[in-house]
Amino acid sequence: MAAIDTDFSSCTALVVDGNPTSRSILVSQLRDFGVASVAQAARAVDARRQLEFRTFDFVLCEQHFPTDAMSGQDLLDDLRRNQLLPFSTVFIMITSEATYTKVAEAAESALDGYMLKPHKATQLGDRLVAARLRKVSLQAIFTAIEEERFEEAARLCLERFETRGPFWLYAARVGAELLLRLARPLEAQTLYKAVVTAKTLPWAKLGVARAQLDAGQINQATTTLEKLLGEDANYADAYDVMGRAQFELGRFDKALETYKMAATLTPSSISRLQNLAMMTYYSGDLEEAEKLLDRTTRLGLESKMFDAQTLVMLAFTRLVSVDRKGLQRCYDDFLRLIDKDENNQRLHRLAAVVEALNLIQQHQFAKSVDTVREMTQAVREPQFDFESAGNLVALMSQLTAKAIQLNELEETIDVIGRRFCSNRSLTELLAANASAHPPYADRLRLAQTQVLEFAETAMALSLGGDPTNAVKNLILHGRDTLNSRLIDNAYQLLNKHSAKIKTAQELQEQVQLLKTRCGPIVNRASMGEQKRQAGGLVLRTGKRVAPEYMKSAAAPAPADVSAPEVVVPGG
């Protein structure tokens, strides 16, 4: 091992621990390793102040601070978010908690180590040396990622893999994740397959399936996953990806079975319990869904793996079961979440849905109608996403079922259907939200039929040798519906037949304008906000990046755009 990795004489460290005895032990161990300078902090907030002005080689942080509102996890998230923790710093969480949830959160936080108390000095020393060795070896790759030079980082990873340099397998995994992020799933698939050939590793086989799924090769992905699960029936991440594939195919019954298996294998996993709860909700078993959603909330409300959409679904089930106090608790929980993250616009949007449900529960129908009418004003705005559409459909369905039918809501359902019902899975997901008023579900399915007819007409024109009118037709209907599938089809046809289309440049500008108006492209179903990619790795760059549709309009990013993530534990 190189001297630079074992000689800590020029290193600095920060120990963050509220227990004086534990803090003293860690400081002594670091000094025994030869660390030149060791600073201390008894609270996470004090450590935050030090890290604002100093850079440390090592940070050893306790997870739990009994007298401090900020935990070690909160500190780490804050440092990442504000770019106060450079790549060169080795961050190790030290805790007495060994629950599945805490370990899973640690893995999601790009930690360099997670140690349980009590530990031996030699164990800590080995962790520090190993983490520093990998940091030094892969420094060029992760510096490029920190600076968001993802193309360069991917190239460096491929070079490391091809030359079988130090940590070549790890570099291959990072490179494949980068390729998936860069929307190059076929290249990622090739890299994963090369790793499988070189070393038969489960994560690489799962990576092949993930890349196939991202490339739209859902049936191939399902076959790959079936084979992988045949080799290892206890591979929980494989069930996660299989559930996602079945969900995107609209096979909700199969997805429910798969998520049940994943939750059974890891009963303490909040994310898997959450998936099962949401899938049960969409399958229509609201009584069982309420139990699962409630359990998820009780176990995970304070966890970073918790998705606030769980609370919204729980509120809907409690409206149905006429649990007034339970519904109020959902709203109170939202207020607590917002208090911790008051600038998160998504939380405010979701809380508004629960507040409207409270009005319906209290039979304040006039106020609830006004609230819903206000929400419908945003259905053609760029920030009105698929999640907002599903919640609004469910809200309108409950209002119509419990109060009076408003004809204007039918028109809103049609607008939502034409905008988001691009395929069967998306349509059935929205239709499931309309279960309280089946006629709305029928209108959504009719909207999908109309969208498919628009797409088929354009395809017929293109195959008939008239790509110009095919693109114009798609732009016309895309402008009317804001359907991302139609707009994306127009973009694809323009790229394919640009040489044959005299007005290609003009049409391209129109398509780009429509993309801006449309918002993020939605072409596959998903449940809530995905906190992690099963089988993947997370490295947070810490920079807030506007989505492509906002960049193209040179507009500011919405307040709740999250930091980009490439999955990599220990990065």
C-alpha positions in Angstrom: 0.0 0.0 0.0 1.4 3.4 -0.9 2.8 5.5 1.9 0.4 8.3 1.3 -2.5 6.0 2.3 -1.0 5.0 5.7 0.9 8.1 6.7 -1.6 10.4 8.4 1.0 12.8 9.9 -0.2 15.7 7.7 -3.9 14.9 8.0 -6.6 16.8 10.0 -9.7 15.3 11.5 -13.0 16.4 13.1 -14.8 14.2 15.7 -18.5 15.0 16.2 -20.0 13.2 19.2 -22.2 14.5 22.1 -20.8 11.9 24.5 -17.5 13.2 26.1 -16.2 9.7 26.7 -16.9 8.4 23.2 -15.4 11.6 21.7 -12.3 11.3 23.8 -11.8 7.7 22.7 -12.1 8.6 19.0 -9.7 11.5 19.4 -7.1 9.3 21.1 -7.4 6.6 18.4 -6.9 9.2 15.6 -3.9 10.6 17.4 -2.5 7.1 17.8 -2.8 6.7 14.0 -0.6 9.8 13.7 -3.3 12.3 12.7 -1.6 15.6 13.2 -4.6 17.8 14.1 -7.9 16.6 15.6 -10.8 19.1 16.2 -13.9 18.3 18.3 -17.5 19.2 18.3 -20.2 18.1 20.8 -23.1 19.0 18.5 -23.8 18.6 14.8 -24.6 22.3 14.5 -21.2 23.2 16.0 -19.6 20.8 13.5 -21.5 22.6 10.7 -19.9 25.9 11.7 -16.4 24.4 11.6 -17.0 22.8 8.3 -18.0 26.1 6.8 -14.5 27.5 7.3 -12.2 24.5 7.4 -11.6 21.4 5.3 -10.8 18.1 7.1 -9.2 14.9 5.7 -11.5 12.9 8.0 -14.9 13.5 9.7 -16.0 10.9 12.3 -19.6 11.7 13.2 -22.1 10.2 15.7 -25.5 9.5 14.2 -27.7 10.4 17.3 -27.5 13.5 19.4 -30.0 13.3 22.3 -30.1 17.0 23.1 -29.7 18.3 19.5 -32.4 18.6 16.9 -29.9 17.9 14.1 -28.7 14.3 13.7 -25.5 13.1 12.0 -27.6 12.2 9.0 -29.1 15.7 8.9 -25.6 17.2 9.1 -24.4 15.0 6.2 -27.4 15.9 4.0 -26.9 19.6 4.8 -23.2 19.5 3.9 -23.9 17.7 0.6 -26.7 20.2 -0.2 -24.5 23.2 0.4 -21.3 21.7 -1.1 -19.4 22.0 2.2 -18.0 18.4 2.0 -15.4 18.1 -0.7 -14.6 14.7 -2.4 -11.2 14.6 -0.6 -12.9 14.4 2.9 -13.5 10.9 4.3 -16.8 10.9 6.2 -17.6 8.0 8.5 -20.7 7.7 10.6 -20.3 6.0 14.0 -23.4 4.8 15.8 -24.8 2.2 18.2 -27.9 1.7 15.9 -27.7 -1.3 13.6 -31.3 -1.3 12.3 -32.0 -2.0 8.6 -33.4 1.5 8.2 -30.2 3.2 9.5 -27.9 1.1 7.5 -30.0 1.7 4.3 -29.9 5.4 4.9 -26.2 5.3 5.4 -25.8 3.5 2.1 -27.9 6.1 0.4 -25.8 9.0 1.8 -22.5 8.3 -0.1 -20.7 7.5 3.1 -17.2 6.2 3.2 -17.9 4.1 6.2 -20.6 3.2 8.8 -19.2 1.8 12.0 -21.1 0.3 15.0 -20.1 1.0 18.6 -18.1 -0.5 20.3 -15.4 -0.9 17.7 -11.7 -1.7 17.9 -9.1 0.8 17.0 -7.7 -1.5 14.3 -11.2 -1.6 12.7 -11.3 2.2 12.5 -7.8 2.3 11.1 -8.6 -0.2 8.4 -11.7 1.8 7.3 -9.7 5.1 7.2 -6.9 3.5 5.1 -9.3 1.7 2.7 -11.4 4.8 2.2 -8.4 7.1 1.6 -6.8 4.6 -0.8 -10.0 4.5 -3.0 -10.4 8.3 -2.8 -6.8 8.8 -4.1 -7.1 6.1 -6.7 -10.4 7.4 -8.2 -9.8 11.1 -7.5 -9.9 12.1 -11.2 -13.2 10.3 -11.7 -15.0 11.8 -8.7 -13.6 15.3 -9.2 -15.2 15.2 -12.7 -18.5 14.0 -11.2 -18.4 16.8 -8.5 -17.9 19.3 -11.2 -20.7 17.7 -13.2 -18.4 16.7 -16.1 -20.3 13.5 -16.4 -19.2 12.6 -19.9 -15.5 12.9 -18.9 -16.2 10.9 -15.7 -17.8 8.1 -17.7 -14.9 8.1 -20.1 -12.4 7.8 -17.2 -14.4 4.9 -15.7 -14.4 3.1 -19.0 -10.6 3.6 -19.3 -10.1 2.2 -15.8 -12.3 -0.8 -16.6 -10.6 -1.6 -19.9 -7.1 -1.3 -18.5 -8.1 -3.3 -15.3 -6.5 -0.5 -13.2 -7.0 -0.3 -9.4 -10.7 -0.5 -8.4 -11.6 -1.3 -12.0 -14.8 -3.1 -11.0 -15.9 -0.2 -8.8 -15.1 2.2 -11.7 -17.2 0.1 -14.1 -20.1 0.3 -11.8 -19.8 4.0 -11.4 -19.4 4.3 -15.2 -22.5 2.3 -15.9 -24.5 4.5 -13.5 -23.2 7.6 -15.3 -24.2 6.2 -18.7 -27.7 5.6 -17.4 -27.9 9.1 -16.1 -26.7 10.4 -19.5 -29.6 8.5 -21.2 -27.2 6.0 -22.8 -28.8 2.8 -21.5 -27.6 0.6 -24.4 -23.9 1.6 -23.7 -24.6 1.0 -20.0 -26.0 -2.4 -20.8 -22.9 -3.3 -22.8 -20.7 -2.3 -19.9 -22.7 -4.3 -17.4 -22.5 -7.3 -19.7 -18.7 -6.9 -19.9 -18.5 -7.0 -16.1 -20.7 -10.1 -16.0 -18.3 -11.7 -18.5 -15.2 -10.7 -16.5 -16.7 -11.4 -13.1 -20.1 -13.1 -12.5 -21.5 -10.5 -10.1 -25.2 -10.2 -9.1 -25.1 -6.4 -9.2 -23.8 -6.4 -12.8 -26.6 -8.8 -13.9 -29.1 -6.6 -12.2 -27.5 -3.6 -14.0 -28.2 -5.3 -17.3 -31.9 -5.5 -16.4 -31.9 -1.9 -15.3 -30.3 -0.7 -18.5 -32.8 -2.8 -20.5 -35.6 -1.2 -18.6 -34.3 2.3 -19.2 -34.0 1.5 -22.9 -37.6 0.5 -23.0 -36.8 -3.2 -23.5 -39.2 -4.2 -20.7 -39.8 -7.8 -21.8 -36.0 -8.4 -22.2 -35.5 -6.9 -18.7 -38.2 -9.2 -17.3 -36.5 -12.2 -18.8 -33.1 -11.1 -17.4 -34.7 -10.7 -13.9 -36.4 -14.0 -14.0 -33.1 -15.7 -14.7 -31.3 -13.7 -12.0 -34.0 -14.6 -9.4 -33.8 -18.2 -10.5 -30.1 -18.1 -9.5 -30.8 -16.2 -6.2 -34.4 -16.2 -5.0 -33.4 -13.9 -2.1 -32.0 -11.0 -4.1 -34.3 -8.2 -2.8 -33.0 -5.6 -5.2 -33.9 -7.8 -8.2 -37.5 -8.0 -6.9 -37.6 -4.2 -6.7 -36.6 -3.9 -10.4 -39.0 -6.7 -11.4 -41.8 -4.9 -9.6 -40.9 -1.7 -11.5 -41.0 -3.6 -14.8 -44.4 -5.2 -14.1 -45.7 -1.8 -12.9 -44.6 -0.1 -16.1 -46.3 -2.9 -18.1 -49.6 -2.2 -16.2 -49.5 -5.6 -14.6 -50.4 -4.3 -11.2 -51.4 -7.7 -9.8 -48.0 -9.2 -10.7 -46.2 -6.1 -9.3 -48.2 -6.5 -6.0 -47.0 -10.1 -5.6 -43.4 -9.0 -6.4 -43.4 -6.1 -3.9 -44.8 -8.5 -1.3 -41.9 -10.8 -1.8 -39.4 -7.9 -1.5 -41.0 -6.6 1.7 -41.1 -10.1 3.2 -37.3 -10.5 2.5 -36.5 -7.2 4.2 -39.4 -6.5 6.7 -37.6 -3.4 8.1 -37.1 -1.7 4.8 -39.1 1.5 4.6 -38.8 1.9 0.9 -40.0 -1.7 0.2 -42.9 -1.4 2.7 -43.7 1.9 1.0 -43.8 0.3 -2.5 -46.0 -2.5 -1.2 -48.4 0.0 0.5 -48.7 2.1 -2.6 -49.2 -0.9 -4.9 -51.9 -2.2 -2.6 -53.6 1.2 -2.8 -53.6 1.2 -6.6 -54.9 -2.4 -6.6 -58.0 -1.1 -4.9 -57.7 -2.9 -1.5 -58.0 0.3 0.5 -58.5 -1.5 3.9 -55.2 -3.3 3.6 -53.6 -0.3 2.0 -54.5 1.9 5.0 -52.8 -0.6 7.4 -49.6 -0.7 5.3 -49.5 3.1 4.7 -50.0 3.8 8.4 -47.2 1.4 9.3 -44.9 3.0 6.7 -45.7 6.4 8.2 -45.1 5.3 11.7 -41.8 3.6 10.9 -40.5 6.0 8.3 -41.8 9.6 8.8 -38.5 10.8 10.1 -36.5 8.8 7.6 -35.0 10.3 4.4 -36.3 7.2 2.6 -39.9 8.2 3.4 -41.9 9.6 0.5 -44.6 12.2 1.4 -46.9 10.8 -1.2 -47.5 8.0 1.3 -49.2 10.5 3.6 -51.4 11.7 0.7 -52.6 8.1 0.0 -53.1 7.5 3.7 -55.3 10.6 3.9 -57.4 9.3 1.0 -57.9 5.9 2.7 -58.9 7.7 5.9 -61.5 9.8 4.1 -63.0 6.6 2.7 -63.0 5.0 6.2 -64.4 8.2 7.7 -61.5 8.5 10.1 -61.6 12.2 10.8 -58.9 12.2 13.5 -56.6 10.0 11.4 -57.1 12.4 8.4 -56.2 15.4 10.6 -53.0 13.5 11.8 -52.0 13.2 8.2 -52.2 17.0 7.8 -50.4 17.6 11.1 -47.6 15.3 9.9 -47.3 17.4 6.7 -47.0 20.5 8.8 -44.1 18.9 10.7 -42.4 17.9 7.4 -42.8 21.4 6.0 -41.4 22.9 9.2 -38.2 20.9 8.6 -38.1 21.8 4.8 -40.2 24.9 4.3 -38.9 25.7 0.9 -39.9 22.3 -0.5 -42.7 23.2 -2.9 -43.6 19.6 -3.5 -44.5 19.2 0.2 -46.7 22.3 0.0 -48.5 20.9 -3.1 -49.1 17.5 -1.4 -50.3 19.2 1.9 -52.8 21.2 -0.1 -54.4 18.0 -1.3 -54.7 16.7 2.2 -56.2 20.0 3.4 -58.8 19.7 0.6 -59.6 16.2 1.8 -60.1 17.6 5.3 -62.7 20.0 3.9 -64.6 17.2 2.2 -64.5 15.1 5.4 -66.0 18.1 7.3 -68.7 18.5 4.6 -67.4 22.0 3.8 -68.2 21.3 0.2 -68.4 24.9 -1.0 -64.8 25.5 0.3 -63.6 22.2 -1.1 -65.1 23.0 -4.5 -63.3 26.4 -4.5 -60.0 24.7 -3.6 -60.3 22.1 -6.3 -61.3 24.7 -8.9 -58.1 26.6 -7.9 -56.0 23.5 -8.4 -57.6 22.8 -11.9 -56.2 26.2 -13.1 -52.7 24.6 -13.2 -53.4 21.6 -15.3 -51.7 23.0 -18.4 -48.8 24.6 -16.6 -45.2 23.1 -17.0 -44.9 22.4 -13.3 -48.1 20.3 -13.2 -46.6 16.9 -13.3 -48.0 13.3 -13.4 -48.1 13.1 -9.6 -50.1 16.3 -9.4 -52.4 14.9 -12.0 -53.0 11.7 -10.1 -53.7 13.4 -6.9 -56.1 15.9 -8.5 -58.0 13.1 -10.3 -58.4 11.3 -7.0 -59.5 14.5 -5.3 -62.1 15.3 -8.0 -63.4 11.8 -7.9 -63.9 11.9 -4.1 -65.6 15.4 -4.3 -67.9 14.2 -7.1 -68.8 11.0 -5.2 -69.5 12.7 -1.9 -70.9 16.0 -3.0 -72.3 17.1 -6.4 -71.1 16.4 -9.9 -69.6 19.5 -11.6 -69.6 19.4 -15.4 -66.5 21.5 -15.4 -64.6 18.7 -13.7 -65.3 16.4 -16.6 -63.5 18.9 -18.9 -60.5 18.9 -16.5 -60.4 15.1 -16.5 -60.3 15.2 -20.3 -57.5 17.7 -20.3 -55.5 15.6 -17.9 -56.2 12.4 -19.8 -55.0 13.9 -23.2 -51.9 15.2 -21.5 -50.8 12.2 -19.5 -52.5 9.1 -20.9 -49.7 8.2 -23.3 -49.7 4.4 -22.7 -51.7 1.7 -20.9 -49.7 1.8 -17.6 -50.0 5.6 -17.2 -53.7 5.4 -18.1 -54.5 2.6 -15.7 -52.6 4.4 -12.9 -54.7 7.6 -13.4 -57.8 5.4 -13.7 -57.0 3.8 -10.4 -57.0 7.3 -8.8 -60.5 7.8 -10.2 -61.9 4.6 -8.5 -64.3 6.7 -6.3 -66.1 7.8 -9.5 -65.8 5.2 -12.3 -67.1 7.5 -15.1 -63.9 9.6 -14.7 -61.8 6.4 -15.3 -63.8 5.8 -18.5 -63.1 9.3 -19.7 -59.3 8.8 -19.0 -59.3 5.6 -21.0 -61.1 7.3 -23.9 -58.4 10.1 -23.8 -55.7 7.4 -24.3 -57.6 6.1 -27.3 -57.6 9.6 -28.8 -53.9 10.1 -28.2 -53.1 6.8 -29.8 -55.2 7.8 -32.8 -53.2 11.0 -33.2 -49.9 9.1 -33.1 -51.1 6.4 -35.5 -52.3 9.1 -38.0 -48.9 10.7 -38.0 -47.2 7.4 -38.4 -49.3 6.6 -41.4 -48.4 9.9 -43.0 -44.7 9.3 -42.4 -44.8 5.7 -43.8 -46.7 7.1 -46.8 -43.8 9.4 -47.6 -45.0 12.6 -46.1 -42.9 13.2 -43.0 -43.5 17.0 -43.1 -47.2 16.7 -42.6 -46.6 13.9 -40.1 -44.5 16.3 -37.9 -47.0 19.2 -38.4 -49.8 16.9 -37.4 -48.0 15.9 -34.2 -47.1 19.5 -33.4 -50.8 20.5 -33.9 -52.1 17.8 -31.5 -49.1 18.3 -29.2 -49.9 22.0 -28.8 -53.6 21.1 -28.0 -52.9 18.3 -25.6 -49.4 19.0 -24.2 -48.9 15.2 -24.5 -45.2 14.4 -24.2 -45.5 11.3 -26.3 -46.8 13.2 -29.3 -44.2 15.9 -28.8 -41.4 13.4 -28.5 -42.6 11.6 -31.6 -42.5 14.9 -33.5 -38.9 15.3 -32.3 -37.9 11.8 -33.3 -39.4 12.2 -36.8 -37.7 15.5 -37.3 -34.3 14.0 -36.5 -34.9 11.0 -38.8 -36.2 12.9 -41.8 -34.6 16.3 -41.4 -33.1 16.1 -44.9 -36.5 15.6 -46.5 -38.2 18.4 -44.5 -37.6 21.9 -46.0 -38.9 23.7 -42.9 -37.1 21.4 -40.5 -35.4 24.3 -38.6 -38.7 26.1 -38.1 -40.5 22.9 -36.9 -37.6 22.1 -34.6 -38.1 25.5 -32.9 -41.8 24.8 -32.5 -41.1 21.4 -30.9 -38.6 22.9 -28.5 -41.1 25.5 -27.5 -43.7 22.7 -26.9 -41.2 20.8 -24.8 -40.9 23.8 -22.6 -44.6 24.2 -22.2 -45.1 20.5 -21.6 -42.6 20.1 -18.8 -40.7 16.9 -17.9 -41.3 14.1 -20.4 -43.6 11.4 -18.8 -43.5 8.1 -20.6 -43.6 5.6 -17.8 -45.5 5.0 -14.6 -43.9 5.4 -11.2 -45.1 5.4 -7.6 -44.2 8.5 -5.7 -40.8 10.1 -5.7 -38.1 7.4 -6.2 -35.6 7.8 -3.3 -33.2 5.2 -4.7 -32.6 3.0 -7.8 -32.6 -0.6 -6.8 -29.2 -2.1 -7.3 -27.6 1.2 -7.9 -25.1 3.5 -6.3 -25.6 7.3 -5.1 -23.1 10.1 -5.4 -24.5 13.5 -4.8 -22.9 16.4 -6.6 -24.6 18.8 -4.3 -25.5 21.2 -7.2 -29.0 22.1 -8.0 -29.7 21.7 -11.7 -32.7 22.9 -13.6 -34.5 20.2 -15.7 -33.9 20.3 -19.4 -37.3 21.8 -20.2 -36.5 24.7 -17.9 -33.0 25.2 -19.4 -34.4 25.4 -22.9 -36.6 28.2 -21.9 -33.8 30.0 -20.0 -36.1 30.1 -17.0 -35.2 29.7 -13.3 -35.5 26.2 -11.8 -38.5 25.5 -9.6 -37.8 25.8 -5.9 -38.1 22.1 -5.3 -35.7 20.8 -8.0 -33.5 18.3 -6.1 -29.8 17.8 -6.4 -28.8 15.4 -9.2 -27.8 12.0 -8.0 -25.6 9.3 -9.4 -25.8 6.2 -7.2 -22.5 5.2 -5.5 -22.0 4.3 -1.8 -18.8 5.6 -0.4 -18.1 8.1 -3.2 
